[in-house]
Amino acid sequence: MSSAVVTGIGELTTNDPGLGRLADAALVVEDGVVAWVGPASSAPAADEAVDVGGRAVLPGWVDSHTHLVFAGDRTAEFEARVAGRPYTAGGIAVTVSATRAASDEELAANLRRHVAEAAAQGTTTVETKTGYGLTVADEVRSARIAAAEVDEVTFLGAHLVPPGADAAGYLDLVTGEMLDAVAPHVRWADVFCEVGAFDEDQSRTVLRAAAARGLGLRVHGNQLGEGPGVRLAVELGAASVDHCAHLSAADVDALAGSSTVATLLPACDLSTRQPLAPARRLLDAGATVALASNCNPGSSYTSSMAFCVATAVLQMGLTVREAVAAATLGGARALRRDDVGHLGVGARADLHVLDAPSATHLAYRPGVPLTWAVWRAGVRLR
């Protein structure tokens, strides 16, 4: 067994309730997991020592909502939107066309590029979705390609009814043949429960069919206006409902009284000029909150979790500690995982070292690239 002790940690964010945030700390990594955490003065010997020179260490980002299996470009759509055209669900069809036309090799290379880009910024756990194929063959290959490259894969055949398709017939396909073909490659199923995509009854049909196949549930909901997404997610025990830009008091109460995580996507809210999700209201009510990038070519083309954290602090009313927890432990909870998102003993050794003395600098110096080193499962990536 090989081991390494990381010393010289000026501030260690563990997200472990028994450890909290430690100053002048050290931790030991052994065979890819955290084996010891505590004061630097008490650190045990190890095969290797790494001194991070007083820098801050936090768990790797857990990005629990991305759409990275795609081809094509939607720069023109973005330019039009920031010039005043409102965002609607229909732009997805542009990416669907480009994704269907791309080869497996092109899709895989693009996915790997984005995963590497995220890792270089401290993201060590990634979820990604299908949903830009919308045929049985294209959804299966998207799932297969994703499963080879990321931690968690979600089936999103219910992203949009493809242009020219009959809605009822497509719903039958998504809940039948397509679901059966994709299920072996994925852990989760999702539905875009929104005006212009799938209504409440259609969304419930999708989610129940996925649950019957043993898949965990996720929901895109309450992005463009108040709607049934949160209510449906809580009703069916979904692991998360994502977007949550438009919430009623009843929605907030429902989330607070459930195990469903409210996953907030601030980069998307800014890009689409939607209201920023009410993060402060959710936390004050007792809901579990995650932050994720929603990296995709149409509505949120960023892989920067640090940007999401800074936005949550500067514009959404969260403290730095709350925002960092939402982008790490919150994401892990949205994925129903207890091995990532924290640095307690037994956790996967995913370390994000900042070139700064504290995590506060993520919001204090917004936009500045602060990632100094990254380890995933004990292996140094940069």
C-alpha positions in Angstrom: 0.0 0.0 0.0 1.3 3.4 -0.9 0.6 6.5 1.1 1.2 10.3 1.0 0.8 12.9 3.6 -0.3 16.4 2.4 1.1 19.0 4.8 1.3 22.8 4.9 -2.5 23.2 4.5 -3.4 26.7 5.6 -7.1 26.0 5.6 -8.7 22.6 5.1 -12.4 22.4 4.2 -13.5 18.9 5.1 -17.4 19.1 4.9 -17.2 16.4 7.6 -19.4 17.4 10.6 -16.9 15.9 13.1 -14.0 17.8 11.6 -15.3 21.1 10.1 -12.8 23.5 8.8 -9.2 23.1 10.1 -6.3 25.5 10.1 -2.7 24.4 9.9 -3.9 20.9 8.9 -2.6 17.8 7.2 -4.2 14.7 5.7 -3.0 11.3 4.6 -4.0 9.6 1.3 -3.6 5.9 1.1 -4.7 3.8 -1.9 -6.9 6.5 -3.3 -8.8 7.4 -0.1 -8.4 9.7 2.8 -6.8 7.7 5.6 -6.2 10.4 8.2 -7.1 14.1 8.8 -6.0 16.4 11.6 -3.5 19.0 12.9 -0.2 19.1 10.9 1.7 18.7 14.2 0.1 15.2 14.6 0.4 14.0 11.1 1.7 10.4 10.8 4.6 9.4 8.6 3.8 8.3 5.0 5.7 7.0 2.0 5.6 10.5 0.4 5.2 14.0 1.7 3.6 16.9 -0.3 3.8 20.4 1.2 1.2 22.8 -0.3 2.8 25.8 1.3 0.0 27.3 3.3 -2.6 27.0 0.6 -6.3 26.1 1.1 -7.5 22.6 0.3 -11.1 21.7 -0.3 -12.9 18.6 -1.7 -13.0 18.4 -5.5 -16.0 20.0 -7.1 -18.9 17.7 -7.7 -20.6 18.9 -10.9 -24.0 17.1 -10.7 -25.6 18.5 -13.8 -23.9 18.8 -17.3 -24.8 18.0 -20.9 -21.4 17.1 -22.4 -22.2 14.6 -25.2 -22.8 17.0 -28.0 -21.5 18.4 -31.3 -21.9 21.8 -32.9 -22.0 25.4 -31.8 -24.7 27.8 -30.7 -22.8 31.0 -30.6 -25.3 32.7 -32.8 -28.2 31.8 -30.5 -26.3 33.2 -27.5 -25.5 36.4 -29.3 -29.1 36.8 -30.3 -30.3 36.1 -26.7 -28.0 38.6 -25.1 -29.2 41.1 -27.7 -32.8 40.6 -26.4 -34.3 37.4 -27.8 -35.9 35.4 -24.9 -34.7 31.9 -24.2 -37.0 29.0 -25.0 -36.6 25.2 -24.9 -36.5 24.9 -28.7 -32.9 25.7 -29.3 -32.0 22.2 -28.2 -33.0 21.0 -31.7 -30.0 22.7 -33.2 -27.6 20.7 -31.1 -29.6 17.5 -31.8 -29.0 17.9 -35.5 -25.3 18.4 -35.1 -24.9 15.6 -32.6 -26.7 13.1 -34.8 -24.3 14.0 -37.7 -21.1 13.6 -35.6 -19.2 10.4 -35.4 -18.6 8.4 -32.2 -15.0 9.5 -32.2 -15.9 13.2 -32.5 -18.4 13.0 -29.7 -16.0 11.1 -27.4 -13.2 13.6 -28.1 -15.4 16.6 -27.4 -16.6 15.0 -24.1 -13.0 14.2 -23.0 -12.0 17.8 -23.8 -14.7 19.2 -21.6 -14.0 16.7 -18.7 -10.3 17.6 -18.8 -11.2 21.3 -18.8 -13.3 20.9 -15.8 -10.7 18.8 -14.0 -8.1 21.5 -14.5 -10.4 23.8 -12.5 -10.9 21.4 -9.6 -13.9 19.3 -10.7 -13.3 15.7 -9.8 -16.8 14.2 -10.1 -19.0 14.8 -13.2 -22.5 13.8 -14.1 -23.6 14.1 -17.7 -26.7 13.4 -19.7 -27.8 12.1 -23.0 -30.6 14.0 -24.7 -29.0 15.4 -27.9 -29.6 12.2 -29.9 -33.4 11.6 -29.4 -33.4 8.4 -31.5 -32.8 5.0 -30.0 -29.4 4.5 -31.7 -28.2 8.1 -30.9 -29.3 8.0 -27.3 -27.6 4.6 -26.8 -24.3 5.7 -28.3 -24.4 8.9 -26.2 -24.9 6.9 -23.0 -22.2 4.4 -24.0 -19.7 7.2 -24.8 -20.6 9.0 -21.6 -20.3 5.9 -19.4 -16.7 5.5 -20.6 -15.6 9.0 -19.5 -17.6 10.3 -16.5 -18.7 9.2 -13.0 -22.5 9.4 -13.5 -24.7 9.1 -16.6 -28.3 10.2 -16.9 -30.8 9.3 -19.6 -32.5 12.4 -20.9 -34.4 11.1 -23.9 -37.2 13.3 -22.6 -35.3 16.5 -23.4 -37.5 17.6 -26.2 -39.9 16.1 -28.7 -37.8 16.0 -31.9 -39.1 18.3 -34.7 -41.6 16.5 -36.9 -42.2 13.8 -34.3 -45.6 13.0 -32.8 -45.6 13.8 -29.1 -47.6 10.7 -28.1 -45.6 8.4 -30.2 -42.3 9.9 -29.0 -43.4 9.5 -25.4 -44.1 5.8 -26.1 -40.6 5.5 -27.6 -38.9 7.2 -24.6 -40.7 5.1 -22.0 -40.4 1.9 -24.0 -37.8 0.8 -26.6 -35.4 3.7 -26.0 -35.5 3.4 -22.3 -34.9 -0.4 -22.5 -31.9 0.1 -24.8 -30.3 2.9 -22.8 -30.9 1.6 -19.3 -27.8 -0.7 -19.1 -25.5 2.2 -19.6 -27.0 4.7 -17.2 -27.8 5.1 -13.5 -30.4 8.0 -13.7 -33.3 9.2 -15.8 -34.3 12.9 -16.2 -37.1 14.8 -17.9 -37.4 18.4 -19.0 -40.7 19.3 -17.3 -41.3 22.7 -18.8 -43.5 24.6 -21.3 -42.2 23.7 -24.7 -40.9 20.3 -23.6 -42.9 17.9 -21.4 -46.0 18.7 -19.3 -46.7 17.2 -15.9 -48.5 14.1 -17.0 -46.0 13.3 -19.7 -43.1 13.9 -17.2 -44.8 11.6 -14.6 -45.1 8.9 -17.2 -41.4 9.2 -18.1 -40.2 9.1 -14.5 -42.5 6.2 -13.5 -41.2 4.2 -16.4 -37.6 4.9 -15.5 -38.2 4.0 -11.9 -39.8 0.7 -12.9 -36.5 -0.1 -14.7 -34.6 0.6 -11.5 -33.2 4.0 -12.5 -32.8 6.9 -10.1 -34.8 10.0 -10.9 -33.9 13.6 -11.7 -36.0 16.5 -13.0 -35.4 19.7 -14.9 -38.0 21.9 -13.4 -39.1 25.5 -12.6 -36.6 27.0 -15.0 -38.8 29.3 -17.2 -41.6 29.8 -14.7 -43.5 28.3 -11.8 -44.7 24.8 -12.7 -45.1 21.2 -11.6 -41.4 20.2 -11.7 -40.6 20.6 -8.0 -43.9 19.0 -6.9 -43.4 16.1 -9.2 -39.8 15.5 -8.1 -40.7 15.5 -4.5 -43.8 13.3 -5.1 -41.7 10.6 -6.9 -38.7 10.8 -4.6 -36.3 12.2 -7.2 -32.7 12.7 -6.1 -32.7 16.3 -7.4 -34.8 18.9 -9.2 -32.5 21.2 -11.2 -32.9 24.9 -12.1 -35.4 26.0 -9.5 -35.4 29.6 -10.7 -39.1 30.1 -10.1 -40.4 28.7 -6.8 -43.6 29.3 -4.9 -43.7 29.2 -1.2 -45.2 25.7 -1.5 -42.3 24.6 -3.6 -39.7 25.8 -1.1 -41.6 24.0 1.7 -41.9 20.8 -0.3 -38.1 20.7 -0.9 -37.4 21.5 2.7 -39.5 18.6 3.9 -38.0 16.1 1.4 -34.7 14.4 0.5 -34.9 15.9 -3.0 -31.9 18.2 -3.5 -32.5 21.6 -5.1 -29.7 21.9 -7.7 -29.2 25.5 -8.7 -27.5 26.5 -12.0 -26.5 30.1 -11.7 -24.4 30.3 -14.9 -27.4 29.2 -16.8 -29.7 31.7 -15.1 -27.2 34.5 -16.0 -26.8 33.3 -19.6 -30.6 33.0 -20.2 -31.4 36.1 -18.2 -33.7 34.3 -15.9 -33.9 35.2 -12.2 -31.2 33.7 -10.1 -32.6 30.8 -8.1 -33.6 31.7 -4.5 -30.7 30.0 -2.8 -31.0 31.9 0.5 -34.7 31.1 0.8 -34.1 27.4 0.2 -31.3 27.1 2.8 -33.1 29.1 5.4 -36.1 26.8 4.9 -33.9 23.8 5.5 -33.7 22.5 1.9 -30.5 20.8 0.7 -28.9 22.9 -2.1 -26.4 21.9 -4.7 -24.6 24.1 -7.2 -23.7 22.8 -10.7 -22.5 24.2 -14.0 -25.1 22.9 -16.4 -22.3 23.0 -19.0 -24.0 22.7 -22.4 -23.6 24.5 -25.8 -26.8 26.4 -25.6 -27.7 27.9 -22.3 -24.6 27.6 -20.1 -21.4 27.0 -21.9 -19.1 27.0 -18.9 -17.4 24.3 -16.9 -16.3 26.7 -14.1 -17.7 25.6 -10.8 -15.7 28.4 -9.2 -17.7 30.9 -11.3 -20.9 29.3 -9.9 -19.6 29.5 -6.3 -18.6 33.2 -6.8 -22.0 34.0 -8.2 -23.8 32.2 -5.4 -21.9 34.3 -2.9 -21.9 37.7 -4.6 -25.4 37.6 -6.1 -27.5 34.8 -4.4 -26.9 35.5 -0.7 -24.8 32.5 0.3 -21.8 32.6 2.5 -18.5 31.2 1.0 -18.8 28.2 3.3 -22.4 27.5 2.1 -21.5 27.9 -1.5 -18.5 25.7 -1.3 -20.5 23.1 0.5 -23.3 23.3 -2.2 -20.7 22.8 -5.0 -19.1 19.8 -3.3 -21.2 18.0 -0.6 -24.5 19.3 -2.1 -23.6 17.8 -5.5 -22.7 14.5 -3.9 -26.1 14.4 -2.2 -27.8 15.2 -5.5 -26.0 12.1 -6.8 -26.8 10.0 -3.7 -23.1 9.5 -3.1 -21.2 9.5 0.2 -17.7 8.9 -1.1 -17.2 12.3 -2.7 -17.9 15.9 -1.7 -16.1 15.7 1.6 -12.6 14.9 3.0 -13.5 12.8 6.0 -11.7 9.5 6.6 -12.8 7.0 4.0 -13.7 9.5 1.3 -12.3 9.3 -2.1 -9.1 11.4 -2.1 -10.3 14.2 -4.3 -8.3 17.3 -3.3 -8.6 20.8 -4.8 -5.7 23.0 -3.8 -6.2 26.8 -4.3 -3.4 29.2 -4.8 -4.8 31.2 -2.0 -4.8 30.9 1.8 -8.5 30.3 2.2 -11.6 29.4 0.2 -12.9 32.9 0.7 -10.7 34.0 -2.2 -13.0 32.1 -4.6 -15.5 35.0 -4.1 -13.0 37.7 -3.0 -11.1 37.3 -6.3 -13.9 36.4 -8.8 -12.7 35.3 -12.2 -9.1 34.7 -11.1 -7.9 31.2 -11.9 -7.0 29.9 -8.4 -6.6 26.2 -8.9 -3.1 25.2 -8.0 -3.3 21.4 -7.8 -5.9 18.7 -8.2 -5.9 15.1 -7.0 -8.6 12.6 -8.0 -8.7 9.3 -6.1 -5.2 10.1 -4.8 -3.8 10.6 -8.3 -2.5 14.1 -9.1 -4.0 15.5 -12.2 -2.2 18.9 -12.2 
